Amino acid sequence: RICVITLAACHPALQKERRIQNIDYQISAGCSRLQNKVSGKSKRGGQFLTEFAPLCKITCSDGLEFTVYSCIRGRLLEVNEEILKNPGLLQEKPSTEGYIAVVLPKFEESKSVTQGLLTQAEYDDILSQRRRISSPEPC
């Protein structure tokens, strides 16, 4: 029932010519995802996120910045503090140690969330269609 938020393999920050320089969980002057405190079996106290809630900002060595959004409604269980020390984990191991956050969807919404997910084959098909329509560049 939990969702691990990662970057898609085709995310611009993960392209080979780019190097991730910094990850910042400070969303605004009054909001830091690092201040998230969760306790107990029911995970009380975690920040509530909407689909459009920013999780972090990624800065690349070429100056480009990307904001990563939750994309799911739920309670923030944890952020990956390891990527603060080693931002390269996002590129080296994006779907394992380079995860961004863990979110617990509302129980009543969890089934609709999982039903809305794509399989790897469906995702790959969408990417190949996108490449054919737009340009020969990946993603």
Buried (B, 14 or more C-beta within 10 A) or exposed (E): EEBBBBBEBBBBBBBEEBEBBBBBBEBEEEEBBEEBEBEEEEBEEBBEBEEEBBBBBBBBEEEEEBEBBBBBBBBBBBBBEEBBEBBEBBBEBBEEEBBBBBBBBBEEEBEEBEEEEEEEEEBEEEBEEEBEEEEEEEE
